[in-house]
């Protein structure tokens, strides 16, 4: 099997980036024997997709399937009709990008409408959550959250990881999984909840942002923190929550994306209303009781490791090759 993967720029060992789950998915497919040709979209925002067209077209004869990650890359893939196209929508390309009030910006609304149309034009659609699948209906979509590399993300000794990071061994750290400057991530709410929790406990709590952190440092951050606080307005299936589970890091989260489903009935994980007071109460309870989180066991039981997810994607490739039908239809 030969696959051309079209993706936004991938992270490297020294450069952080939001496409780390896609990079791990590519590696896991290669491990199953799939030949993965990768076309990263790099350059000026308005021109980089046009600049990538010659590179895409030059590789068509050498591949069987095109797999595009993110809506814009899907449109680039669909610029040709010779090869079947699989599109993985990532989250805001179908759910939109809200402002600080939670309203979708006009351009974001247009983008969502365009990507709904794209879903009808390709051979198979992959989404990260049931909520995203509803957006593309009546097109049938495969709901496949990104998997987690259980070798990279695993429990570590907290004292040793804090020593490696140069953190205070006696301070409490709350992990914020995102860019504080991005309104979609809900940093203001997380900050308010953390401040309330600190007042209740009578101590300082440090809210640590997981942003511009080198990929090899992310597991250290997760194992060095006491709790992760997810306050996003919109998510698909946030991999950072599953990575925290793989490290057995407790999580307090608002109901966003598929987080409530993934965390349901898992010890050490709590879903709260989108309000600073209940979030603060949950943080305090976590920090006082320090529950024995069992996220890793839950992940394994749900088949959310990278190898299992890669096997599911391979079956999709086989399907679109063996019974390619009219664009927009999806064999089930």
LOLO-41998 format. One record per residue (C-alpha): x, y, z; residue number from 1. Coordinates in nm, 2 decimals. Example, Ala and Ser with C-alpha at 12.3 -4.5 7.8 and 13.67 -1.06 7.14 Angstrom:
BEGIN
+--------+--------+--------+-----+
|     c1 |     c2 |     c3 |   n |
+--------+--------+--------+-----+
|   1.23 |  -0.45 |   0.78 |   1 |
|   1.37 |  -0.11 |   0.71 |   2 |
+--------+--------+--------+-----+
//
This chain:
BEGIN
+--------+--------+--------+-----+
|     c1 |     c2 |     c3 |   n |
+--------+--------+--------+-----+
|   0.00 |   0.00 |   0.00 |   1 |
|   0.14 |   0.34 |  -0.10 |   2 |
|  -0.02 |   0.65 |   0.06 |   3 |
|   0.04 |   1.02 |   0.00 |   4 |
|  -0.03 |   1.20 |   0.32 |   5 |
|  -0.09 |   1.58 |   0.29 |   6 |
|  -0.07 |   1.76 |   0.62 |   7 |
|   0.01 |   2.10 |   0.78 |   8 |
|   0.37 |   2.12 |   0.89 |   9 |
|   0.46 |   1.84 |   1.13 |  10 |
|   0.66 |   1.90 |   1.45 |  11 |
|   1.02 |   1.79 |   1.49 |  12 |
|   1.23 |   1.69 |   1.79 |  13 |
|   1.31 |   2.06 |   1.84 |  14 |
|   0.99 |   2.23 |   1.71 |  15 |
|   0.66 |   2.20 |   1.88 |  16 |
|   0.34 |   2.19 |   1.69 |  17 |
|  -0.03 |   2.09 |   1.70 |  18 |
|   0.02 |   1.81 |   1.44 |  19 |
|   0.21 |   1.57 |   1.66 |  20 |
|  -0.09 |   1.32 |   1.66 |  21 |
|  -0.08 |   1.31 |   1.28 |  22 |
|   0.30 |   1.26 |   1.29 |  23 |
|   0.26 |   0.96 |   1.52 |  24 |
|  -0.02 |   0.82 |   1.30 |  25 |
|   0.21 |   0.83 |   1.00 |  26 |
|   0.48 |   0.65 |   1.20 |  27 |
|   0.23 |   0.39 |   1.32 |  28 |
|   0.11 |   0.32 |   0.96 |  29 |
|   0.47 |   0.29 |   0.84 |  30 |
|   0.52 |   0.03 |   1.12 |  31 |
|   0.24 |  -0.18 |   0.97 |  32 |
|   0.43 |  -0.18 |   0.63 |  33 |
|   0.25 |   0.11 |   0.46 |  34 |
|   0.47 |   0.33 |   0.23 |  35 |
|   0.39 |   0.68 |   0.35 |  36 |
|   0.49 |   0.97 |   0.12 |  37 |
|   0.45 |   1.29 |   0.32 |  38 |
|   0.37 |   1.63 |   0.17 |  39 |
|   0.39 |   1.90 |   0.44 |  40 |
|   0.22 |   2.23 |   0.36 |  41 |
|   0.48 |   2.50 |   0.44 |  42 |
|   0.50 |   2.86 |   0.34 |  43 |
|   0.30 |   3.18 |   0.32 |  44 |
|  -0.06 |   3.13 |   0.44 |  45 |
|  -0.23 |   3.25 |   0.12 |  46 |
|   0.01 |   3.08 |  -0.12 |  47 |
|   0.14 |   2.75 |   0.03 |  48 |
|  -0.15 |   2.53 |  -0.09 |  49 |
|  -0.11 |   2.65 |  -0.45 |  50 |
|   0.27 |   2.61 |  -0.42 |  51 |
|   0.21 |   2.25 |  -0.31 |  52 |
|   0.01 |   2.15 |  -0.62 |  53 |
|   0.30 |   2.06 |  -0.85 |  54 |
|   0.45 |   1.84 |  -0.57 |  55 |
|   0.12 |   1.66 |  -0.52 |  56 |
|   0.05 |   1.60 |  -0.89 |  57 |
|   0.41 |   1.48 |  -0.95 |  58 |
|   0.36 |   1.20 |  -0.69 |  59 |
|   0.02 |   1.07 |  -0.81 |  60 |
|   0.16 |   0.79 |  -1.03 |  61 |
|   0.35 |   0.65 |  -0.73 |  62 |
|   0.07 |   0.62 |  -0.48 |  63 |
|  -0.26 |   0.43 |  -0.44 |  64 |
|  -0.45 |   0.66 |  -0.19 |  65 |
|  -0.43 |   1.02 |  -0.08 |  66 |
|  -0.49 |   1.09 |   0.29 |  67 |
|  -0.54 |   1.46 |   0.38 |  68 |
|  -0.52 |   1.58 |   0.74 |  69 |
|  -0.73 |   1.89 |   0.79 |  70 |
|  -0.99 |   2.05 |   0.56 |  71 |
|  -0.76 |   2.28 |   0.36 |  72 |
|  -0.54 |   1.99 |   0.28 |  73 |
|  -0.85 |   1.79 |   0.17 |  74 |
|  -0.93 |   2.05 |  -0.09 |  75 |
|  -0.57 |   2.03 |  -0.22 |  76 |
|  -0.61 |   1.65 |  -0.24 |  77 |
|  -0.94 |   1.68 |  -0.42 |  78 |
|  -0.79 |   1.90 |  -0.69 |  79 |
|  -0.72 |   1.57 |  -0.87 |  80 |
|  -0.96 |   1.29 |  -0.95 |  81 |
|  -0.72 |   1.01 |  -1.04 |  82 |
|  -0.67 |   0.87 |  -0.69 |  83 |
|  -0.91 |   0.80 |  -0.41 |  84 |
|  -0.91 |   1.06 |  -0.13 |  85 |
|  -0.95 |   1.01 |   0.24 |  86 |
|  -0.99 |   1.32 |   0.46 |  87 |
|  -0.93 |   1.34 |   0.83 |  88 |
|  -1.11 |   1.64 |   0.97 |  89 |
|  -0.92 |   1.76 |   1.28 |  90 |
|  -1.17 |   1.96 |   1.49 |  91 |
|  -1.22 |   2.33 |   1.42 |  92 |
|  -1.23 |   2.27 |   1.04 |  93 |
|  -1.58 |   2.12 |   1.10 |  94 |
|  -1.67 |   2.28 |   1.44 |  95 |
|  -1.54 |   2.62 |   1.37 |  96 |
|  -1.32 |   2.86 |   1.56 |  97 |
|  -1.50 |   3.07 |   1.82 |  98 |
|  -1.40 |   3.41 |   1.96 |  99 |
|  -1.38 |   3.48 |   2.34 | 100 |
|  -1.76 |   3.48 |   2.37 | 101 |
|  -1.80 |   3.14 |   2.20 | 102 |
|  -1.94 |   3.28 |   1.88 | 103 |
|  -1.80 |   3.15 |   1.55 | 104 |
|  -1.63 |   3.41 |   1.33 | 105 |
|  -1.78 |   3.47 |   0.99 | 106 |
|  -1.48 |   3.33 |   0.80 | 107 |
|  -1.50 |   3.02 |   1.03 | 108 |
|  -1.87 |   2.97 |   0.94 | 109 |
|  -1.78 |   2.98 |   0.57 | 110 |
|  -1.50 |   2.73 |   0.63 | 111 |
|  -1.73 |   2.49 |   0.80 | 112 |
|  -1.98 |   2.51 |   0.52 | 113 |
|  -1.70 |   2.45 |   0.26 | 114 |
|  -1.57 |   2.15 |   0.45 | 115 |
|  -1.92 |   2.00 |   0.48 | 116 |
|  -1.93 |   2.02 |   0.10 | 117 |
|  -1.59 |   1.87 |   0.07 | 118 |
|  -1.71 |   1.57 |   0.28 | 119 |
|  -1.95 |   1.49 |   0.00 | 120 |
|  -1.68 |   1.50 |  -0.27 | 121 |
|  -1.42 |   1.25 |  -0.13 | 122 |
|  -1.41 |   0.88 |  -0.10 | 123 |
|  -1.40 |   0.85 |   0.28 | 124 |
|  -1.42 |   1.08 |   0.58 | 125 |
|  -1.26 |   1.04 |   0.91 | 126 |
|  -1.37 |   1.25 |   1.21 | 127 |
|  -1.25 |   1.25 |   1.57 | 128 |
|  -1.59 |   1.25 |   1.75 | 129 |
|  -1.96 |   1.18 |   1.71 | 130 |
|  -2.03 |   1.55 |   1.73 | 131 |
|  -1.81 |   1.60 |   1.42 | 132 |
|  -1.99 |   1.32 |   1.24 | 133 |
|  -2.32 |   1.50 |   1.29 | 134 |
|  -2.18 |   1.80 |   1.11 | 135 |
|  -2.11 |   1.61 |   0.79 | 136 |
|  -2.44 |   1.41 |   0.79 | 137 |
|  -2.59 |   1.27 |   0.58 | 138 |
|  -2.24 |   1.17 |   0.47 | 139 |
|  -2.14 |   0.87 |   0.68 | 140 |
|  -1.81 |   0.92 |   0.86 | 141 |
|  -1.57 |   0.69 |   1.04 | 142 |
|  -1.53 |   0.81 |   1.39 | 143 |
|  -1.17 |   0.74 |   1.48 | 144 |
|  -1.00 |   0.95 |   1.75 | 145 |
|  -0.62 |   0.98 |   1.72 | 146 |
|  -0.43 |   0.71 |   1.90 | 147 |
|  -0.17 |   0.76 |   2.17 | 148 |
|   0.18 |   0.62 |   2.17 | 149 |
|   0.18 |   0.43 |   2.49 | 150 |
|   0.56 |   0.39 |   2.48 | 151 |
|   0.61 |   0.77 |   2.47 | 152 |
|   0.34 |   0.86 |   2.71 | 153 |
|   0.36 |   0.65 |   3.03 | 154 |
|   0.37 |   0.71 |   3.40 | 155 |
|   0.70 |   0.84 |   3.54 | 156 |
|   0.84 |   0.93 |   3.88 | 157 |
|   0.71 |   1.28 |   3.97 | 158 |
|   1.01 |   1.37 |   4.18 | 159 |
|   1.25 |   1.28 |   3.90 | 160 |
|   1.06 |   1.46 |   3.63 | 161 |
|   1.03 |   1.77 |   3.83 | 162 |
|   1.41 |   1.76 |   3.89 | 163 |
|   1.46 |   1.72 |   3.52 | 164 |
|   1.24 |   2.02 |   3.45 | 165 |
|   1.38 |   2.23 |   3.73 | 166 |
|   1.05 |   2.26 |   3.90 | 167 |
|   0.98 |   2.31 |   4.27 | 168 |
|   0.93 |   1.97 |   4.43 | 169 |
|   0.69 |   2.11 |   4.69 | 170 |
|   0.47 |   2.33 |   4.47 | 171 |
|   0.14 |   2.22 |   4.31 | 172 |
|   0.12 |   2.24 |   3.93 | 173 |
|  -0.19 |   2.25 |   3.71 | 174 |
|  -0.14 |   2.17 |   3.35 | 175 |
|  -0.32 |   2.39 |   3.09 | 176 |
|  -0.32 |   2.21 |   2.76 | 177 |
|  -0.30 |   2.48 |   2.50 | 178 |
|  -0.21 |   2.83 |   2.39 | 179 |
|  -0.32 |   3.09 |   2.65 | 180 |
|  -0.36 |   3.35 |   2.37 | 181 |
|  -0.61 |   3.13 |   2.18 | 182 |
|  -0.97 |   3.22 |   2.29 | 183 |
|  -1.09 |   2.87 |   2.19 | 184 |
|  -0.87 |   2.71 |   2.46 | 185 |
|  -1.05 |   2.89 |   2.75 | 186 |
|  -0.74 |   3.01 |   2.94 | 187 |
|  -0.94 |   3.29 |   3.12 | 188 |
|  -1.17 |   3.03 |   3.27 | 189 |
|  -0.88 |   2.80 |   3.36 | 190 |
|  -0.70 |   3.09 |   3.53 | 191 |
|  -1.01 |   3.18 |   3.73 | 192 |
|  -1.07 |   2.83 |   3.84 | 193 |
|  -0.71 |   2.79 |   3.95 | 194 |
|  -0.72 |   3.11 |   4.15 | 195 |
|  -1.03 |   3.00 |   4.33 | 196 |
|  -0.88 |   2.66 |   4.40 | 197 |
|  -0.56 |   2.83 |   4.54 | 198 |
|  -0.77 |   3.05 |   4.77 | 199 |
|  -0.96 |   2.75 |   4.90 | 200 |
|  -0.64 |   2.56 |   4.97 | 201 |
|  -0.46 |   2.86 |   5.11 | 202 |
|  -0.15 |   2.80 |   4.88 | 203 |
|  -0.01 |   2.90 |   4.55 | 204 |
|  -0.10 |   2.69 |   4.25 | 205 |
|   0.10 |   2.73 |   3.93 | 206 |
|  -0.09 |   2.71 |   3.60 | 207 |
|   0.16 |   2.57 |   3.35 | 208 |
|   0.09 |   2.61 |   2.98 | 209 |
|   0.16 |   2.32 |   2.75 | 210 |
|   0.24 |   2.55 |   2.46 | 211 |
|   0.57 |   2.58 |   2.26 | 212 |
|   0.69 |   2.28 |   2.45 | 213 |
|   0.93 |   2.05 |   2.27 | 214 |
|   0.76 |   1.71 |   2.18 | 215 |
|   1.00 |   1.51 |   2.40 | 216 |
|   0.92 |   1.74 |   2.70 | 217 |
|   0.55 |   1.69 |   2.69 | 218 |
|   0.55 |   1.35 |   2.88 | 219 |
|   0.77 |   1.52 |   3.14 | 220 |
|   0.52 |   1.81 |   3.18 | 221 |
|   0.24 |   1.56 |   3.22 | 222 |
|   0.42 |   1.35 |   3.48 | 223 |
|   0.54 |   1.66 |   3.66 | 224 |
|   0.20 |   1.81 |   3.71 | 225 |
|  -0.06 |   1.72 |   3.97 | 226 |
|  -0.38 |   1.77 |   3.76 | 227 |
|  -0.46 |   1.88 |   3.40 | 228 |
|  -0.74 |   2.13 |   3.35 | 229 |
|  -0.92 |   2.13 |   3.01 | 230 |
|  -1.14 |   2.44 |   2.96 | 231 |
|  -1.17 |   2.46 |   2.58 | 232 |
|  -1.48 |   2.59 |   2.40 | 233 |
|  -1.45 |   2.36 |   2.10 | 234 |
|  -1.25 |   2.04 |   2.05 | 235 |
|  -1.28 |   1.73 |   1.83 | 236 |
|  -1.11 |   1.45 |   2.03 | 237 |
|  -0.83 |   1.63 |   2.21 | 238 |
|  -0.53 |   1.40 |   2.21 | 239 |
|  -0.38 |   1.58 |   2.50 | 240 |
|  -0.65 |   1.44 |   2.73 | 241 |
|  -0.57 |   1.08 |   2.61 | 242 |
|  -0.20 |   1.15 |   2.65 | 243 |
|  -0.26 |   1.26 |   3.01 | 244 |
|  -0.46 |   0.94 |   3.06 | 245 |
|  -0.17 |   0.73 |   2.93 | 246 |
|   0.05 |   0.90 |   3.20 | 247 |
|  -0.22 |   0.84 |   3.46 | 248 |
|  -0.24 |   1.22 |   3.51 | 249 |
|  -0.58 |   1.32 |   3.67 | 250 |
|  -0.79 |   1.55 |   3.46 | 251 |
|  -1.06 |   1.80 |   3.54 | 252 |
|  -1.25 |   1.90 |   3.22 | 253 |
|  -1.55 |   2.08 |   3.08 | 254 |
|  -1.77 |   1.87 |   2.86 | 255 |
|  -1.61 |   1.94 |   2.52 | 256 |
|  -1.56 |   1.72 |   2.21 | 257 |
|  -1.56 |   1.35 |   2.31 | 258 |
|  -1.39 |   1.41 |   2.65 | 259 |
|  -1.70 |   1.32 |   2.86 | 260 |
|  -1.74 |   0.99 |   2.67 | 261 |
|  -1.37 |   0.89 |   2.70 | 262 |
|  -1.35 |   0.98 |   3.07 | 263 |
|  -1.68 |   0.84 |   3.17 | 264 |
|  -1.65 |   0.61 |   3.48 | 265 |
|  -1.27 |   0.63 |   3.48 | 266 |
|  -1.13 |   0.68 |   3.83 | 267 |
|  -0.93 |   1.00 |   3.86 | 268 |
|  -1.11 |   1.20 |   3.59 | 269 |
|  -1.40 |   1.45 |   3.64 | 270 |
|  -1.63 |   1.64 |   3.40 | 271 |
|  -1.76 |   1.97 |   3.53 | 272 |
|  -1.99 |   2.25 |   3.41 | 273 |
|  -1.82 |   2.53 |   3.22 | 274 |
|  -1.80 |   2.75 |   3.53 | 275 |
|  -1.50 |   2.85 |   3.75 | 276 |
|  -1.66 |   2.75 |   4.08 | 277 |
|  -1.73 |   2.38 |   4.01 | 278 |
|  -1.40 |   2.35 |   3.83 | 279 |
|  -1.22 |   2.50 |   4.13 | 280 |
|  -1.41 |   2.26 |   4.37 | 281 |
|  -1.30 |   1.97 |   4.15 | 282 |
|  -0.94 |   2.08 |   4.15 | 283 |
|  -0.94 |   2.11 |   4.52 | 284 |
|  -1.09 |   1.77 |   4.57 | 285 |
|  -0.83 |   1.62 |   4.33 | 286 |
|  -0.54 |   1.79 |   4.51 | 287 |
|  -0.66 |   1.69 |   4.85 | 288 |
|  -0.75 |   1.33 |   4.78 | 289 |
|  -0.49 |   1.26 |   4.50 | 290 |
|  -0.69 |   0.98 |   4.35 | 291 |
|  -0.52 |   0.68 |   4.19 | 292 |
|  -0.60 |   0.76 |   3.82 | 293 |
|  -0.66 |   0.46 |   3.59 | 294 |
|  -0.65 |   0.64 |   3.26 | 295 |
|  -0.40 |   0.41 |   3.10 | 296 |
|  -0.60 |   0.10 |   3.16 | 297 |
|  -0.91 |   0.27 |   3.02 | 298 |
|  -0.72 |   0.38 |   2.70 | 299 |
|  -0.60 |   0.02 |   2.64 | 300 |
|  -0.96 |  -0.11 |   2.69 | 301 |
|  -1.10 |   0.14 |   2.44 | 302 |
|  -0.84 |   0.06 |   2.18 | 303 |
|  -0.70 |   0.41 |   2.16 | 304 |
|  -0.34 |   0.32 |   2.12 | 305 |
|  -0.16 |   0.41 |   1.80 | 306 |
|  -0.13 |   0.06 |   1.66 | 307 |
|  -0.50 |  -0.02 |   1.70 | 308 |
|  -0.60 |   0.31 |   1.53 | 309 |
|  -0.35 |   0.25 |   1.25 | 310 |
|  -0.51 |  -0.09 |   1.18 | 311 |
|  -0.85 |   0.08 |   1.15 | 312 |
|  -0.72 |   0.34 |   0.91 | 313 |
|  -0.56 |   0.06 |   0.70 | 314 |
|  -0.90 |  -0.10 |   0.66 | 315 |
|  -1.04 |   0.23 |   0.53 | 316 |
|  -0.76 |   0.25 |   0.27 | 317 |
|  -0.84 |  -0.11 |   0.16 | 318 |
|  -1.21 |  -0.02 |   0.14 | 319 |
|  -1.17 |   0.29 |  -0.08 | 320 |
|  -0.94 |   0.10 |  -0.31 | 321 |
|  -1.15 |  -0.22 |  -0.34 | 322 |
|  -1.49 |  -0.05 |  -0.39 | 323 |
|  -1.43 |   0.31 |  -0.49 | 324 |
|  -1.78 |   0.45 |  -0.55 | 325 |
|  -1.92 |   0.79 |  -0.65 | 326 |
|  -1.76 |   1.08 |  -0.45 | 327 |
|  -1.93 |   1.13 |  -0.12 | 328 |
|  -2.06 |   0.78 |  -0.06 | 329 |
|  -1.90 |   0.57 |   0.20 | 330 |
|  -1.91 |   0.19 |   0.21 | 331 |
|  -2.00 |   0.05 |   0.56 | 332 |
+--------+--------+--------+-----+
//
